[in-house]
Every structure is written in C-alpha cells, then in structure tokens.
Amino acid sequence: DAVSGGKMAFNIDGIDIDPADGVASVEGEELSLTRTEFGMLDLLARNAGTAYTRQQIIEAIYGPNCPSTDRTIDVHMTALRKKLGALGSVIETVRGVGYRFRPSLDRPIVGNPADNDVIPTDS
C-alpha cells in the first residue's frame, strides 16, 4: 500500500497520524477519513512545509497512471480541512503549485516523521 508503507506513527500540531492503521485523530477523537483524505494528510504532514502539486499528491497516494484529476484532489482537500475542524487551516493552498502542511511554531512534532520515507518533490 502506497500510503502506509511501514511508516511510524507521529503527532504534528495536535494531529495523531498512524499510517500502519490508516488512522488519524485530533485530541483523542478518531477522524472518519477516506483513504484519499488520510493519504493526503499523511503525505503533507510528514513533509511539513513542502508544497506538493496535485499530480504529486495523486501519484503518492495511488501511484503513477491514476486517472484522478486535479479537481478530485481539491474536493478531497476541502473535505479533509472540514473534518480537521479548527486545525484545517494547517493545510495551505499554495497558489500556482498545490498544497502544503504548515505547522504552527508553538506546537512540537512528537515522533520523527523525517525518519520515515519522505517523498521527493521533483518528478
């Protein structure tokens, strides 16, 4: 599975992300995320600060040659932000590029997402 790939759980900005189980939670409450929403959250949070194009997000979640469109990613991103509630603002739209996770400076990252396989941004 392209999403979990044996990666370790971590917490960033109060969001617990467990790729092995495909689960994310906020303040102990599990979020009801689709596979795509979870994949986007995991990718962006794991690589916080890095902007990804919609195509890079599609390929990271589904692999190359997936027929999904940019609009599909936009719809899932809107749903993900809504499900994150007040924390939805950590996912930024980068004009002309795509999306990135922008962690707040006052919350520590628990666990080390950098120890996991970071997906390169040049494709």
ABEGO torsion letter per residue (X at the ends): XAAAGGBBBBBBGGBBBBAAAGBBBBGGBBBBBBAAAAAAAAAAAAABGBBBBAAAAAAAAAEBGBABBAAAAAAAAAAAAAAAEAAAAABBBBBGAEBBBBBBAABBBBEBAAABBBBBABX
